[in-house]
Amino acid sequence: MTLTKTVTKEETYQLRTYAKMGFEPVRGEGPCLWDAAGKRYLDFYGGHAVASTGHCHPEVVAAIREQAGRLLFYSNAVPHAVRGEAAEALVAFGYPGLTQVFLTNSGAEANEAAMKMARKFTGREEILFTEGSFHGRSLAALSVCGIPKYRSFRPEAPGTRQIPFGDLGALKAAVTEKTAAVLLEPVQSVAGMRTADAAYFRTARELTAKQGACLIFDEVQTALGRTGKRMVGMHWGVEPDLATSAKGVASGLPIGVTWIHERIAKTIALGDHGSTFGGGPVVCAAAAATLRILSREKVWESAARLETRIRSGIARLGAPYAGVRGLGLLLGIEVGGGAADLARRLLEAGLVVGEGPGVLRLMPPLLLKEEHVDEMLAILAKTR
Ligand SMILES: Cc1ncc(COP(=O)(O)O)c(C=O)c1O
């Protein structure tokens, strides 16, 4: 008997740049997914931190349906009340001094916008970024990527310089009167959920302020309550000049957000930046509904509570689960080598997780409950 593997249309026609997980979800509800055979999966990957309100939250789905049925799209050449609603909610959720937002379609674009604005504001070129950081796949975003395997597209954008992450001495030496911005990914997710201590972020704030440079936080994964605070800098009392997000802001529709400090916003003129699809009505309806839900449920409080439950649960499990890195519901469970194989076996057991260097990566929906954490821990316990 010969075994033939079915080649799907996707494999035939979509350029192959993605390694696939070994399942095909066809339906989702809350933190759960089902495949065509009816097998249920508990989703601690959240479509890569995107399913913030869980899969198909009825309030988000209703908002999308309602807006799509009324006006699917018109560009930024006209106002939309729903765009105003989403922008207001984003400003309210974010840092107090960051009083305006610019809307795009992805995290990479949100970071591009932040870098452009920092350069315009300071009139300087140099953007410092850190080893291990990931900021997206556009050429400029790759030029500030601290993970070598992604940087194979030369030449990179000029004016960018890498410094070590979490190293106070290196930071002090690097930030000068030539610096336009220090761009930080405060919890380095792709690099395996590495973070730095409060002193590092506070020093970054002090040095950039002293030198007239901008501090940019890439909060594509850390914003909107995921780390146990509304925004990640709130852990350390640090407010950046620009912050970016994407992923779960519209529960699964494509969006990028750049939050901008008032004094930077004042330097941006008509026509300085733009996007056809950014801030479209359907996406904004989804974002407004998402923010309403995340605020109402105070997800930052449950993220902090569930982090404690996960940390103590993992401590009880023993090998290969050696410890936990990260913040809130953006966590890496340290498993040493073999993370990819373990993630595959967990998937077979009905648990979806991501994987990175030496870790299983957790970025589940934010409306998670204690019972889901306990179910996750039980699956880990029997899969080693
Ligand atoms: C921290 C961070 N920044 C930026 C990006 C890029 O976002 P996007 O893929 O939406 O362009 C990602 C994506 O994984 C990310 O994790």
Ligand as a Chemical Component Dictionary entry (heavy atoms), coordinates in Angstrom:
data_LIG
# 
_chem_comp.id                   LIG 
_chem_comp.type                 NON-POLYMER 
_chem_comp.pdbx_formal_charge   0 
_chem_comp.three_letter_code    LIG 
# 
loop_
_chem_comp_atom.comp_id 
_chem_comp_atom.atom_id 
_chem_comp_atom.alt_atom_id 
_chem_comp_atom.type_symbol 
_chem_comp_atom.charge 
_chem_comp_atom.model_Cartn_x 
_chem_comp_atom.model_Cartn_y 
_chem_comp_atom.model_Cartn_z 
_chem_comp_atom.pdbx_ordinal 
LIG C1 C1 C 0 6.257 42.524 19.152 1  
LIG C2 C2 C 0 5.808 42.498 17.721 2  
LIG N1 N1 N 0 5.932 43.601 16.985 3  
LIG C3 C3 C 0 5.515 43.636 15.699 4  
LIG C4 C4 C 0 4.960 42.538 15.093 5  
LIG C5 C5 C 0 4.512 42.608 13.675 6  
LIG O1 O1 O 0 3.133 42.617 13.604 7  
LIG P1 P1 P 0 2.404 42.298 12.220 8  
LIG O2 O2 O 0 2.672 40.878 11.885 9  
LIG O3 O3 O 0 0.964 42.589 12.500 10 
LIG O4 O4 O 0 2.992 43.239 11.215 11 
LIG C6 C6 C 0 4.818 41.355 15.831 12 
LIG C7 C7 C 0 4.240 40.146 15.211 13 
LIG O5 O5 O 0 4.352 39.048 15.674 14 
LIG C8 C8 C 0 5.242 41.339 17.182 15 
LIG O6 O6 O 0 5.131 40.236 17.926 16 
# 
loop_
_chem_comp_bond.comp_id 
_chem_comp_bond.atom_id_1 
_chem_comp_bond.atom_id_2 
_chem_comp_bond.value_order 
_chem_comp_bond.pdbx_ordinal 
LIG C1 C2 SING 1  
LIG C2 N1 SING 2  
LIG C2 C8 DOUB 3  
LIG N1 C3 DOUB 4  
LIG C3 C4 SING 5  
LIG C4 C5 SING 6  
LIG C4 C6 DOUB 7  
LIG C5 O1 SING 8  
LIG O1 P1 SING 9  
LIG P1 O2 DOUB 10 
LIG P1 O3 SING 11 
LIG P1 O4 SING 12 
LIG C6 C7 SING 13 
LIG C6 C8 SING 14 
LIG C7 O5 DOUB 15 
LIG C8 O6 SING 16 
# 
